[in-house]
Structure formats: C-alpha cells, structure tokens
C-alpha cells in the first residue's frame, strides 16, 4: 500500500517518515510535479483535508492513501495566534526564521518574555475508502530567546511541559514520544492499518 504525503515541507517529510518508518512513504512531489494548494479552511482539520483531497485527485491513483498534516502553534498571550496561520505568519514566501522572529517580537510587544502555548497537529487521511482526520496536541510554553538547532519551525522557542529544553535542543528520540505530530500519527497509523485490513 502506497502512502503519499501531501507536503513538500522537508522538515515535515523527514519527521513523518521517521514516525512511519515501517511503511512505504513518499512525498507527493516524488510522484508528480508540485502544485499550489490554497489552504482556506477555518481550522487545522479543514486545511489538512483540503490538502489531502487535492493530492488524491491530482495523483489519480485510487490505491494510494494520502496523508496530509496541518499543524501550528497557539500562544496564549497572543490570543491564540498564529494558529492556522503559523506556516505563513510573517507573510507569503517567508522562512521559518521569519516566522519565529515575528512570534518572538509579538510576545515581547505585549511585555512578556514567555507564554503558555500549545501545538496542534491535524492529520487527514484520504483514500478510496473515505476520509478521516485525527488530532494530537503538545502543551508547554514559548520563550523569546531561541535555543537549539534541531527540528524546524518554532522548535527553538518551544519548551514542552515537563521539560527544561526547547524542541530545538531535545533529541529526536525524546520528541517522537511527546510531539503533537507523533500523537496524531499514532492514531493515523491505526486508521491506515484498518484500510490495509479492508483491502487484504
């Protein structure tokens, strides 16, 4: 069974491949030319499903199982921002560093050096058997002094609950056990296995 990721984000591809190491996984750009997907949903779930549906239709392989992730960070002192806009917080064509710097400056602008925050990951699965979506969360706090070079996105400024190191400092093995994406993928794997059983 071919599992296709509806993303070309290298950080996400690497992380999802690590978490689904016992399965055959391809980013969709390995199978076809990349194309723009307009993510105009109101929730992480909406946007994950939009991406998965778009790749499923474009790929035209009814035996493929498409996985799409939409994830982001919500910061309490910013009234939940950037939320679903996390990937483009600093504008179109922005880099991870641009987004991180904007978030740091936004927290500082309200007179804070840290804030409670949480990550959400929504993982949509689209196949000929139907559509579904699962979620995972990771709670902690953001800080305004980036630390660590591991991971991507906002990892250098997020300290998970129960830890003193940022995601940018923690080992990959530790992150796999606590990350929002890992939690959502654990549930997604159960659904993928059910699809596999239906097909056997």
Secondary structure as the mmCIF struct_conf table of DSSP 4:
data_model
#
loop_
_struct_conf.conf_type_id
_struct_conf.id
_struct_conf.beg_label_comp_id
_struct_conf.beg_label_asym_id
_struct_conf.beg_label_seq_id
_struct_conf.end_label_comp_id
_struct_conf.end_label_asym_id
_struct_conf.end_label_seq_id
STRN STRN1 UNK A 3 UNK A 5
BEND BEND1 UNK A 6 UNK A 6
HELX_RH_AL_P HELX_RH_AL_P1 UNK A 10 UNK A 19
TURN_TY1_P TURN_TY1_P1 UNK A 20 UNK A 22
BEND BEND2 UNK A 23 UNK A 23
STRN STRN2 UNK A 25 UNK A 27
HELX_RH_3T_P HELX_RH_3T_P1 UNK A 28 UNK A 30
TURN_TY1_P TURN_TY1_P2 UNK A 31 UNK A 31
BEND BEND3 UNK A 32 UNK A 32
BEND BEND4 UNK A 42 UNK A 43
HELX_RH_AL_P HELX_RH_AL_P2 UNK A 44 UNK A 59
TURN_TY1_P TURN_TY1_P3 UNK A 62 UNK A 63
STRN STRN3 UNK A 65 UNK A 75
HELX_RH_3T_P HELX_RH_3T_P2 UNK A 76 UNK A 78
TURN_TY1_P TURN_TY1_P4 UNK A 79 UNK A 80
STRN STRN4 UNK A 82 UNK A 82
HELX_RH_3T_P HELX_RH_3T_P3 UNK A 83 UNK A 88
TURN_TY1_P TURN_TY1_P5 UNK A 89 UNK A 90
TURN_TY1_P TURN_TY1_P6 UNK A 92 UNK A 93
HELX_RH_AL_P HELX_RH_AL_P3 UNK A 96 UNK A 109
TURN_TY1_P TURN_TY1_P7 UNK A 110 UNK A 111
BEND BEND5 UNK A 113 UNK A 113
STRN STRN5 UNK A 114 UNK A 127
TURN_TY1_P TURN_TY1_P8 UNK A 128 UNK A 129
STRN STRN6 UNK A 130 UNK A 143
BEND BEND6 UNK A 144 UNK A 145
BEND BEND7 UNK A 149 UNK A 152
TURN_TY1_P TURN_TY1_P9 UNK A 153 UNK A 154
HELX_RH_3T_P HELX_RH_3T_P4 UNK A 155 UNK A 157
STRN STRN7 UNK A 158 UNK A 160
TURN_TY1_P TURN_TY1_P10 UNK A 161 UNK A 162
BEND BEND8 UNK A 164 UNK A 165
STRN STRN8 UNK A 166 UNK A 166
TURN_TY1_P TURN_TY1_P11 UNK A 167 UNK A 169
BEND BEND9 UNK A 170 UNK A 170
HELX_RH_AL_P HELX_RH_AL_P4 UNK A 172 UNK A 178
HELX_RH_AL_P HELX_RH_AL_P5 UNK A 180 UNK A 199
#
